[in-house]
Amino acid sequence: MGESDLRQMLVDAIDGSTIVGLRRSGLMEGFLEGTGDIPFAALEMDSMGVMEICIAVEVNTGVEIVPAELVELGSLGAVVASIRERQA
Amino acid sequence: MIDEFFGHIARVTTINMLNLAIIDALNLMTPTEVIAMTTAMHQEDWRFPGKVPAERVQEFTDGARSIVAQTVRAMYSAGKPGPERFTRFMLTKGIRIFAGAIEPTGRVLIVAFPGNGGRLMMPLPIILQHLSPRQVDVVMVPDWKKANYRFGIPPLGDTLEEALPRLSKHLPSGYDRVVTFGTSSGGIPSLLAAPLVGADTVLAVGAGSLDDVRWSKGSGQSKRQLMEAAAPGLVGRRVTLAYGAQSPEDEVSADVLTGLVPHAEKVRVAFDGVEVKHVALLPLVPREMLGSFLERYLGLN
């Protein structure tokens, strides 16, 4: 899965999750285009949301990022980078 | 259910798949089942079952116990001496009733539309523990596609306008009252369903925007079109639109909805020193206010 596919996968996963901040953040288009990042603080994400992203990453890419690691990453762009690094 | 759950987690090999199994279980379990599960998991000799490498067994054991313990703690906030006894039945594929008693007379049927996570802003056993099985039965109508109901309620129908009239035919009858209750993306469906299922009361918490662009990918009418058509049917029914004080988007959504349903009561959930955002029901739990909130706005007094 390439970088743009990973970005789309994360957006789709968040759209199907309990996280409501993605579209409210106004940052989604830039993230999908690869020109911007979305900090977790903008996502209004609780522990359930963190688990949902981790589950989606593992189901769609086979990469295991556990919730504590995800929180440390701090942004969706960093999640993409981490997945690519682990897939390399 | 408990054996099924332990059989399921015995097959997982990662923390994320364990979390998924627990999240799914907590969308289905009754309070009694959660207490039975946590009791089994806190036996001194209980260790995580299955294929996990020996060096990670403790991590998985602690992880499983931790998530379930959070739910149990929240259940205790209801201030009741033991778990409330509800029994789960399948009404039709994907739609379950959590019945407190067999006899509907003198009781209330709650038809509930959860948000994308399949839950009413918290695991189902917490909600059930804050209700009385002597007073209510609860039907859960989740969107298994996790698509904000824009593809309806499969398999009842691929659009809400198709699915909701069919839903009403599957609901048990004979109750004194019917109410609808929706959270997040389930908020609008709870409003749309009320006239169809004969509900006298609607509680929608953090209902989404009528102009959600994701609905353009759906197969039916837009949410705004559906609400404009349904609004006259809400006249004479009690409607409450609740939202978190620090969720301006949800406040705007409530304002837009009151444009269509002028008699709706807007309720702003607010606490000093605490931000109440979209998940507006959750802060009520540790303050021991969830039960009285549901009683008040679902008319369960």
HADDOCK unambig.tbl for C-alpha pairs under 7 A between the chains (distance, minus, plus):
assign (segid A and resid 16 and name CA) (segid B and resid 116 and name CA) 6.14 0.50 0.50
assign (segid A and resid 16 and name CA) (segid B and resid 146 and name CA) 4.95 0.50 0.50
assign (segid A and resid 16 and name CA) (segid B and resid 147 and name CA) 5.77 0.50 0.50
assign (segid A and resid 17 and name CA) (segid B and resid 116 and name CA) 5.49 0.50 0.50
assign (segid A and resid 17 and name CA) (segid B and resid 117 and name CA) 5.82 0.50 0.50
assign (segid A and resid 18 and name CA) (segid B and resid 116 and name CA) 5.44 0.50 0.50
assign (segid A and resid 18 and name CA) (segid B and resid 117 and name CA) 5.29 0.50 0.50
assign (segid A and resid 51 and name CA) (segid B and resid 16 and name CA) 6.99 0.50 0.50
assign (segid A and resid 54 and name CA) (segid B and resid 16 and name CA) 6.35 0.50 0.50
assign (segid A and resid 55 and name CA) (segid B and resid 16 and name CA) 5.24 0.50 0.50
assign (segid A and resid 55 and name CA) (segid B and resid 17 and name CA) 6.74 0.50 0.50
assign (segid A and resid 55 and name CA) (segid B and resid 20 and name CA) 6.91 0.50 0.50
assign (segid A and resid 66 and name CA) (segid B and resid 15 and name CA) 6.67 0.50 0.50
assign (segid A and resid 66 and name CA) (segid B and resid 16 and name CA) 6.48 0.50 0.50
